[in-house]
Amino acid sequence: MSSPAASEADPDDRSATVPAPAIASPEPTGPPLSPTDLPRRGPTHFFRSPAGNAALLGACGAALLTFGSFGAGSVRRVDPLLEDMYLSWLRFGHGHLLSTIIVWVGVLLMIGAWVRLGRAVLADSASVRDLWKILPAWTVPLLVATPMFSRDAYSYLAQGAMLRDGFDPYSEGPVVNPGLLLDNVSNVWTTTTTPYGPVHLLLGAGITSITGDNVVSGTWLWRLLMLPGLVLMAWGVPRLARRMGGNPTVAVWLAVLNPLVLVHLVGGVHNELLMVGLMVAGIVLALEGRHVSGVALVSLGAAIKATAGIALPFLVWVWMIHERDRAIAEGREPVSPITLFAKAAGTGVAVFTLVFGGTSLIAGVGIGWLTALSGSSKIINWLSLPTMTAHIVTWFTPWRLGSVLEVTRMLCMIALVVILVFAWWRFRRTERDAVLGIVIALTAVTLLSPAALPWYYSWPLVVAAAFAMSTRTLMVLVALSTWLMLIFNPDGSIGMYNIAHVALAVFAAVVAALSLRNPDPLHLRAATR
């Protein structure tokens, strides 16, 4: 019988009807090759791939960001280092304008590289290992940058120096300890007590004990001590995604390589980097059955910033689920839910008390950070729901912003408590439920708290990235991340009250979102041709 191809051939062409001789494939003479025996692709092949191109583009953007930060970042008020390097001209006049342009070009290059990498990830042409290779290329240039988009690093140093010099950061502000470190603290925080935990203060005291009042070396050391948080995120996010049914590569791309995370948390020197890393690692350990270690890591994160403690009540459900499933697997009758809850919650509280109480004892401080949390109310911008609502109300009424803000913040705080309790009780039946409850709780805290800043949105984003998401959802998150990345100025000032700034940020966010699906959403290539 002739093949279909032969039946459709020209009848005058005899070669088309003659079947080709069968060639027997040789039988394998040895064991199959293992992945280590296969030829490995060299670095040249990687850099020619879409992921490699994105890696180079992002590294160039990070380098430009670093150079531009020397003039347009959150620079010191007096910077003899730049003067010694003959770069002080970058801080003034045309030099400052040039530095600002360089910073924004670097930011846009990093966002473009991130979106381009996202297309490669969605096309399955990049792996988690590829992203791990890209991470240091995008991070290392930022390690030597001046703090960007925030002056919090200078507050960290001043608070650490207070503990070093015998002051209580929970009862007094940095103003009581004048010196070079105080000179660079943002004016709004000089009289504010610290809202951070004892581990944060211990780190600050240790750094300033080593570096003294040297702002440059102190800032660099703070940044280096935060880096383990990035490593924990790169380790924990893909493991969390595998347990939640998400795509590990997409999760690492969205949560770890996101410019909102790298530029703000690494470049801006924020303790959220270590806090979030410890929280994610603790959640992963608890899901893997190492409950005490998981609770200990999350407690350590809460001892840096209280936000990490939001995850602890949900880990109690995870612990109970594991104990129940273990009893069923062993053929035993599970104990009552009340007994399981008492065991898991009691042990969890004991571990938290040991970690938090121990670090507080070492630091020689109490729990004054609870009252200091109200200090964030000084932040007024459109990123939190109570502030946004208060602004809108003042548009249509004769009421002043301050009086309206008190009411909206109180109402949102009541709503926050209700949502936290509801989420904790509602999402208790499975591991996936518990982690989803953590995402909802962190999102509620970010939106409904009295104040919010762009990098606060990294809290829920890092955990949410573990879940499976549609391309449309990823586009929304790309737009949100891009907008949050662009809405503040490089020196830390707010750009949300400048209509042109907001409009440009919205335009860039829309283009970035569309670029995740279409490499040329503006049809620039067609216009060029």
C-alpha positions as CSV (number, residue, x, y, z in Angstrom):
1,M,0.0,0.0,0.0
2,S,1.3,3.4,-1.0
3,S,1.4,6.2,1.5
4,P,-0.9,9.3,1.1
5,A,2.0,11.3,0.0
6,A,2.8,8.8,-2.8
7,S,-0.9,8.7,-3.9
8,E,-0.8,12.5,-4.4
9,A,2.5,12.4,-6.4
10,D,2.9,12.9,-10.2
11,P,2.2,9.5,-11.8
12,D,4.9,10.2,-14.3
13,D,7.4,10.6,-11.6
14,R,8.3,7.0,-10.7
15,S,10.7,8.0,-7.9
16,A,7.7,9.4,-6.0
17,T,6.0,6.0,-5.9
18,V,9.1,3.9,-4.9
19,P,9.1,3.5,-1.2
20,A,12.3,4.5,0.5
21,P,14.3,1.7,2.0
22,A,13.8,1.3,5.7
23,I,16.8,2.1,7.8
24,A,16.9,0.3,11.1
25,S,17.9,2.5,14.0
26,P,20.7,1.0,16.0
27,E,19.8,-0.4,19.4
28,P,21.4,1.5,22.3
29,T,24.4,-0.3,23.5
30,G,24.6,1.3,27.0
31,P,22.6,3.0,29.7
32,P,20.7,6.2,28.8
33,L,22.6,9.4,29.2
34,S,22.1,11.3,32.5
35,P,21.6,15.1,32.5
36,T,25.2,15.5,33.6
37,D,26.4,13.5,30.6
38,L,24.6,15.7,28.1
39,P,26.5,18.6,26.5
40,R,26.0,21.7,28.6
41,R,25.1,25.1,27.1
42,G,27.7,27.7,27.7
43,P,27.2,31.2,28.9
44,T,27.3,32.5,25.3
45,H,24.2,30.5,24.4
46,F,22.4,31.9,27.5
47,F,23.2,35.5,26.7
48,R,21.9,35.0,23.1
49,S,18.6,33.8,24.5
50,P,15.7,36.1,25.4
51,A,16.4,35.6,29.1
52,G,20.1,36.4,28.6
53,N,19.2,39.6,26.6
54,A,17.0,40.7,29.4
55,A,19.7,39.9,32.0
56,L,22.2,42.2,30.2
57,L,19.6,45.0,29.7
58,G,18.6,44.8,33.4
59,A,22.3,44.9,34.5
60,C,22.8,48.0,32.4
61,G,19.8,49.6,34.0
62,A,21.0,48.8,37.5
63,A,24.4,50.3,36.6
64,L,22.8,53.5,35.4
65,L,20.7,53.6,38.5
66,T,23.7,53.4,40.7
67,F,25.6,56.1,38.9
68,G,22.6,58.4,38.8
69,S,22.0,57.9,42.5
70,F,25.2,59.7,43.4
71,G,23.5,62.9,42.4
72,A,19.8,62.4,42.3
73,G,19.3,59.7,45.0
74,S,18.6,60.3,48.7
75,V,22.1,61.8,49.1
76,R,23.7,63.0,52.2
77,R,23.3,66.7,53.0
78,V,27.1,67.0,53.1
79,D,29.0,64.4,51.1
80,P,32.8,64.8,51.3
81,L,33.2,61.4,49.5
82,L,31.7,62.8,46.3
83,E,33.9,65.9,46.6
84,D,37.0,63.7,47.0
85,M,35.9,61.8,43.8
86,Y,35.3,65.1,42.0
87,L,31.6,64.1,41.5
88,S,30.0,66.7,43.7
89,W,28.8,68.5,40.6
90,L,26.3,65.7,40.1
91,R,24.2,67.0,43.0
92,F,23.6,70.6,41.8
93,G,22.2,72.4,38.7
94,H,22.7,70.7,35.4
95,G,24.6,67.8,37.1
96,H,21.5,67.1,39.2
97,L,19.3,67.2,36.1
98,L,21.6,64.8,34.3
99,S,21.7,62.5,37.3
100,T,17.9,62.4,37.5
101,I,17.6,61.6,33.8
102,I,20.2,58.8,34.3
103,V,18.2,57.3,37.2
104,W,14.9,57.3,35.3
105,V,16.5,55.8,32.3
106,G,18.0,53.1,34.5
107,V,14.6,52.4,36.1
108,L,12.9,52.1,32.7
109,L,15.6,49.8,31.4
110,M,15.1,47.5,34.5
111,I,11.3,47.5,34.0
112,G,11.7,46.8,30.3
113,A,14.2,44.0,31.0
114,W,11.8,42.5,33.7
115,V,8.8,42.5,31.3
116,R,11.0,41.1,28.5
117,L,12.1,38.4,30.9
118,G,8.5,37.8,31.8
119,R,7.6,37.0,28.2
120,A,10.5,34.5,28.2
121,V,9.2,32.9,31.4
122,L,5.6,32.6,30.0
123,A,7.0,31.0,26.9
124,D,8.8,28.4,29.0
125,S,12.2,29.5,27.6
126,A,13.6,30.4,31.0
127,S,14.0,28.3,34.2
128,V,14.3,29.0,37.9
129,R,18.0,28.4,37.6
130,D,18.2,31.0,34.8
131,L,16.5,33.5,37.0
132,W,18.9,32.7,39.9
133,K,21.8,33.6,37.5
134,I,20.1,36.9,36.6
135,L,19.5,37.9,40.2
136,P,23.1,38.8,41.1
137,A,23.6,40.6,37.8
138,W,20.7,42.9,38.7
139,T,21.5,43.2,42.4
140,V,25.3,43.7,42.6
141,P,25.4,47.2,41.0
142,L,22.8,48.4,43.5
143,L,25.0,47.4,46.4
144,V,27.2,50.5,46.0
145,A,24.4,52.9,45.2
146,T,23.4,55.8,47.4
147,P,20.0,55.0,49.0
148,M,17.2,55.7,46.5
149,F,13.6,56.7,46.8
150,S,13.8,56.9,50.6
151,R,15.9,58.2,53.4
152,D,15.0,55.4,55.8
153,A,18.6,54.0,55.8
154,Y,19.7,57.1,57.7
155,S,16.9,56.7,60.3
156,Y,18.1,53.1,60.8
157,L,21.6,54.2,61.5
158,A,20.4,56.9,63.9
159,Q,18.2,54.5,65.8
160,G,21.0,52.0,66.1
161,A,23.3,54.7,67.4
162,M,20.7,55.6,70.0
163,L,20.8,52.0,71.4
164,R,24.6,52.0,71.1
165,D,24.8,55.2,73.2
166,G,22.4,54.2,75.9
167,F,19.1,55.9,74.7
168,D,15.8,54.1,74.5
169,P,14.6,54.3,70.8
170,Y,11.1,53.4,72.0
171,S,10.7,56.5,74.2
172,E,12.7,59.1,72.4
173,G,13.5,60.1,68.8
174,P,17.0,60.4,67.2
175,V,17.0,64.2,68.0
176,V,18.3,63.4,71.5
177,N,21.5,62.0,70.0
178,P,22.9,64.8,67.7
179,G,25.7,64.1,65.3
180,L,26.4,63.2,61.7
181,L,23.9,60.4,61.6
182,L,21.1,62.7,62.8
183,D,22.0,65.3,60.2
184,N,20.8,63.0,57.4
185,V,17.6,61.8,58.9
186,S,14.4,63.0,57.3
187,N,13.0,65.9,59.3
188,V,9.7,64.2,59.9
189,W,11.4,61.3,61.7
190,T,13.9,63.1,63.9
191,T,11.4,63.3,66.9
192,T,9.6,60.0,66.1
193,T,10.3,56.8,68.2
194,T,11.1,53.7,66.2
195,P,8.3,51.3,65.2
196,Y,10.7,48.4,64.6
197,G,11.5,45.4,66.7
198,P,14.5,44.5,68.8
199,V,16.4,42.6,66.1
200,H,16.3,45.7,64.0
201,L,17.7,47.7,66.8
202,L,20.4,45.1,67.6
203,L,21.5,45.2,64.0
204,G,21.6,48.9,63.9
205,A,23.6,49.1,67.2
206,G,26.1,46.5,65.9
207,I,26.6,48.3,62.6
208,T,27.1,51.7,64.2
209,S,29.5,50.2,66.8
210,I,31.6,49.0,63.9
211,T,31.3,52.0,61.5
212,G,30.9,54.7,64.1
213,D,29.2,57.8,62.6
214,N,30.4,56.9,59.0
215,V,27.3,57.2,57.0
216,V,28.6,55.6,53.8
217,S,30.1,52.4,55.4
218,G,27.1,52.2,57.7
219,T,24.7,52.3,54.8
220,W,26.6,49.7,52.9
221,L,26.8,47.4,55.9
222,W,23.0,47.7,56.4
223,R,22.5,46.7,52.8
224,L,24.7,43.7,53.1
225,L,23.0,42.5,56.2
226,M,19.6,42.7,54.4
227,L,20.8,40.5,51.5
228,P,20.2,37.2,53.3
229,G,16.5,38.1,53.0
230,L,16.8,38.2,49.2
231,V,18.5,34.8,49.3
232,L,15.7,33.4,51.5
233,M,13.1,34.8,49.1
234,A,14.9,33.2,46.1
235,W,15.0,29.9,48.0
236,G,11.5,30.0,49.5
237,V,9.3,31.4,46.8
238,P,9.7,28.6,44.2
239,R,9.2,26.0,47.0
240,L,6.1,27.8,48.1
241,A,4.8,27.9,44.5
242,R,5.2,24.1,44.1
243,R,3.1,23.5,47.2
244,M,0.4,26.1,46.1
245,G,0.1,24.8,42.6
246,G,1.7,27.8,41.0
247,N,4.6,28.1,38.5
248,P,7.9,28.4,40.4
249,T,9.6,30.3,37.5
250,V,6.8,32.8,37.3
251,A,6.8,33.2,41.0
252,V,10.5,34.0,41.2
253,W,10.2,36.4,38.2
254,L,7.2,38.2,39.8
255,A,8.3,38.3,43.4
256,V,12.1,38.3,43.5
257,L,13.3,39.9,40.2
258,N,10.5,42.6,40.3
259,P,12.1,46.1,40.1
260,L,9.7,47.2,42.9
261,V,11.5,44.7,45.2
262,L,15.1,45.1,43.9
263,V,15.2,48.9,43.5
264,H,13.2,49.7,46.6
265,L,14.3,47.0,49.1
266,V,17.9,46.6,47.9
267,G,18.6,50.1,46.5
268,G,16.5,51.8,49.0
269,V,17.9,49.8,52.0
270,H,14.7,48.7,53.7
271,N,14.4,46.2,56.5
272,E,11.4,44.7,54.7
273,L,13.9,42.7,52.6
274,L,15.0,40.7,55.6
275,M,11.6,40.6,57.2
276,V,9.8,39.3,54.1
277,G,12.6,36.7,53.5
278,L,12.3,35.3,57.0
279,M,8.5,35.3,56.8
280,V,8.5,33.4,53.4
281,A,11.2,30.9,54.6
282,G,9.2,30.3,57.9
283,I,6.0,29.7,56.0
284,V,7.8,27.1,53.7
285,L,9.3,25.3,56.7
286,A,5.9,25.1,58.4
287,L,4.3,23.7,55.3
288,E,7.1,21.1,55.1
289,G,6.3,19.9,58.6
290,R,9.1,21.8,60.5
291,H,6.6,23.8,62.5
292,V,8.8,25.0,65.4
293,S,11.5,26.2,63.0
294,G,8.9,27.9,60.8
295,V,7.3,29.7,63.7
296,A,10.8,30.7,64.9
297,L,11.8,32.3,61.6
298,V,8.5,34.2,61.2
299,S,8.9,35.4,64.8
300,L,12.4,36.5,64.0
301,G,10.9,38.5,61.1
302,A,8.4,40.0,63.4
303,A,11.2,41.1,65.7
304,I,12.5,43.2,62.8
305,K,9.1,44.5,61.7
306,A,5.8,43.6,63.2
307,T,4.1,42.9,59.8
308,A,5.6,39.4,59.6
309,G,3.6,38.4,62.7
310,I,0.4,38.5,60.6
311,A,1.4,35.1,59.3
312,L,1.7,33.4,62.7
313,P,-2.0,32.7,63.4
314,F,-2.4,31.1,60.1
315,L,0.5,28.7,60.7
316,V,-1.5,27.4,63.7
317,W,-4.0,26.0,61.2
318,V,-1.2,24.4,59.1
319,W,0.2,22.8,62.3
320,M,-3.3,21.4,63.2
321,I,-3.9,20.1,59.7
322,H,-0.6,18.2,59.7
323,E,-1.2,16.7,63.1
324,R,-4.7,15.5,62.0
325,D,-3.4,14.0,58.7
326,R,-0.5,12.3,60.6
327,A,-2.9,10.6,62.9
328,I,-5.1,9.4,60.1
329,A,-2.1,8.1,58.1
330,E,-1.0,6.1,61.2
331,G,-4.4,4.7,61.7
332,R,-5.1,6.6,64.9
333,E,-8.2,8.6,65.8
334,P,-7.4,12.3,65.6
335,V,-7.7,14.2,68.8
336,S,-10.4,16.9,69.1
337,P,-9.9,20.2,67.3
338,I,-9.8,22.0,70.6
339,T,-6.9,19.8,71.8
340,L,-5.1,20.3,68.5
341,F,-5.5,24.0,68.7
342,A,-4.3,24.2,72.2
343,K,-1.2,22.2,71.3
344,A,-0.3,24.1,68.1
345,A,-1.2,27.6,69.5
346,G,0.4,27.0,72.8
347,T,3.7,25.8,71.3
348,G,3.6,28.6,68.8
349,V,3.1,31.3,71.5
350,A,6.0,29.7,73.5
351,V,8.3,29.9,70.5
352,F,7.3,33.4,69.7
353,T,7.8,34.5,73.3
354,L,11.2,32.9,73.4
355,V,12.4,34.5,70.2
356,F,10.9,37.9,70.7
357,G,11.4,38.1,74.4
358,G,15.0,36.8,74.1
359,T,15.9,39.4,71.5
360,S,14.2,42.2,73.5
361,L,16.2,41.1,76.6
362,I,19.4,41.2,74.7
363,A,18.6,44.6,73.3
364,G,17.6,45.8,76.7
365,V,14.3,47.2,75.4
366,G,10.6,46.5,76.2
367,I,7.5,46.5,74.0
368,G,7.5,50.2,73.4
369,W,7.4,49.5,69.6
370,L,3.6,48.8,70.0
371,T,2.9,52.4,70.8
372,A,5.5,53.6,68.3
373,L,3.5,52.0,65.5
374,S,1.3,55.1,65.5
375,G,4.2,57.2,64.3
376,S,3.5,56.1,60.7
377,S,0.4,58.3,60.8
378,K,2.7,61.2,59.8
379,I,2.8,59.7,56.3
380,I,0.0,61.1,54.1
381,N,-0.3,59.9,50.5
382,W,-2.8,58.3,48.2
383,L,-1.4,54.8,48.6
384,S,-3.6,53.9,51.6
385,L,-7.4,53.7,51.4
386,P,-8.1,55.9,54.5
387,T,-6.0,58.8,53.0
388,M,-7.4,58.3,49.5
389,T,-10.9,58.4,50.9
390,A,-10.2,61.5,53.0
391,H,-8.8,63.4,50.0
392,I,-11.9,62.6,47.9
393,V,-14.2,63.7,50.7
394,T,-12.5,67.1,50.9
395,W,-13.2,67.6,47.2
396,F,-17.0,67.7,47.8
397,T,-17.2,69.1,51.3
398,P,-15.9,72.1,53.2
399,W,-14.2,69.9,55.8
400,R,-10.4,70.0,56.3
401,L,-8.2,67.0,55.5
402,G,-7.0,66.5,59.1
403,S,-10.4,66.1,60.7
404,V,-11.7,63.8,57.8
405,L,-8.5,61.7,58.0
406,E,-9.1,60.9,61.7
407,V,-12.6,59.5,60.8
408,T,-11.5,57.5,57.8
409,R,-8.5,56.0,59.6
410,M,-10.7,55.0,62.5
411,L,-13.3,53.4,60.2
412,C,-10.6,51.6,58.1
413,M,-8.9,50.3,61.3
414,I,-12.3,48.8,62.4
415,A,-12.7,47.2,59.0
416,L,-9.1,45.9,59.2
417,V,-9.7,44.1,62.5
418,V,-12.9,42.6,61.1
419,I,-11.2,41.4,57.9
420,L,-8.2,39.9,59.8
421,V,-10.5,37.9,62.1
422,F,-12.7,36.8,59.3
423,A,-9.8,35.7,57.1
424,W,-8.2,33.8,60.0
425,W,-11.3,31.9,60.7
426,R,-12.5,31.4,57.1
427,F,-9.2,30.1,55.6
428,R,-8.4,27.3,58.0
429,R,-9.3,24.0,56.3
430,T,-6.3,23.3,54.1
431,E,-2.7,24.4,53.6
432,R,-3.7,26.4,50.5
433,D,-6.5,28.1,52.5
434,A,-4.0,29.2,55.2
435,V,-1.5,30.7,52.8
436,L,-4.3,32.4,50.9
437,G,-5.5,33.8,54.2
438,I,-2.0,35.2,54.8
439,V,-2.1,37.0,51.4
440,I,-5.5,38.5,52.1
441,A,-4.4,39.6,55.6
442,L,-1.2,41.2,54.3
443,T,-3.2,43.0,51.5
444,A,-5.7,44.3,54.0
445,V,-3.0,45.6,56.3
446,T,-1.3,47.4,53.3
447,L,-4.5,49.0,52.1
448,L,-6.3,49.8,55.3
449,S,-3.4,50.9,57.6
450,P,-3.1,54.7,58.3
451,A,-0.2,55.0,55.9
452,A,1.4,53.0,53.1
453,L,4.6,53.4,51.0
454,P,5.4,51.7,47.6
455,W,7.6,49.0,49.0
456,Y,4.8,48.0,51.5
457,Y,3.1,46.2,48.6
458,S,5.9,43.7,48.4
459,W,4.6,42.1,51.6
460,P,1.5,40.4,50.0
461,L,3.1,40.2,46.5
462,V,5.9,37.8,47.5
463,V,3.4,35.3,49.1
464,A,0.7,35.8,46.4
465,A,3.2,35.0,43.6
466,A,3.1,31.3,44.7
467,F,-0.4,30.9,43.3
468,A,-1.3,30.0,39.7
469,M,-2.2,33.2,37.8
470,S,-3.6,33.9,34.4
471,T,-1.7,36.1,32.0
472,R,-4.3,38.9,32.5
473,T,-3.7,38.8,36.3
474,L,0.0,39.0,35.7
475,M,-0.5,42.0,33.5
476,V,-2.4,43.8,36.2
477,L,0.4,43.0,38.7
478,V,3.0,44.3,36.2
479,A,1.1,47.5,35.8
480,L,0.7,48.0,39.6
481,S,4.4,47.2,40.2
482,T,5.5,49.6,37.5
483,W,3.3,52.4,38.7
484,L,4.4,51.9,42.3
485,M,8.0,51.9,41.1
486,L,7.6,55.2,39.3
487,I,5.3,57.2,41.6
488,F,8.1,58.4,44.0
489,N,11.1,60.6,43.1
490,P,14.6,59.2,43.4
491,D,15.3,61.5,46.4
492,G,12.4,60.0,48.3
493,S,9.9,62.8,47.8
494,I,6.3,62.0,46.7
495,G,5.4,62.5,43.1
496,M,1.7,61.7,43.5
497,Y,0.7,65.4,43.8
498,N,2.2,66.2,40.4
499,I,-0.4,65.5,37.8
500,A,2.2,65.2,35.0
501,H,4.2,62.7,37.1
502,V,1.1,60.6,37.8
503,A,0.1,60.6,34.1
504,L,3.5,59.5,32.9
505,A,3.6,56.8,35.6
506,V,0.2,55.5,34.5
507,F,1.2,55.5,30.8
508,A,4.4,53.6,31.6
509,A,2.4,51.1,33.7
510,V,-0.1,50.5,30.9
511,V,2.7,50.0,28.3
512,A,4.5,47.6,30.6
513,A,1.4,45.5,31.2
514,L,0.6,45.3,27.5
515,S,4.3,44.5,26.7
516,L,4.0,41.3,28.7
517,R,1.8,39.9,25.9
518,N,2.8,42.0,22.9
519,P,6.5,43.0,22.5
520,D,5.5,46.1,20.6
521,P,2.3,47.5,22.1
522,L,2.8,50.9,20.6
523,H,3.5,49.5,17.1
524,L,6.8,51.5,16.9
525,R,8.4,48.9,14.6
526,A,5.7,49.3,12.0
527,A,6.0,53.1,12.2
528,T,9.7,52.9,11.8
529,R,9.3,50.7,8.7
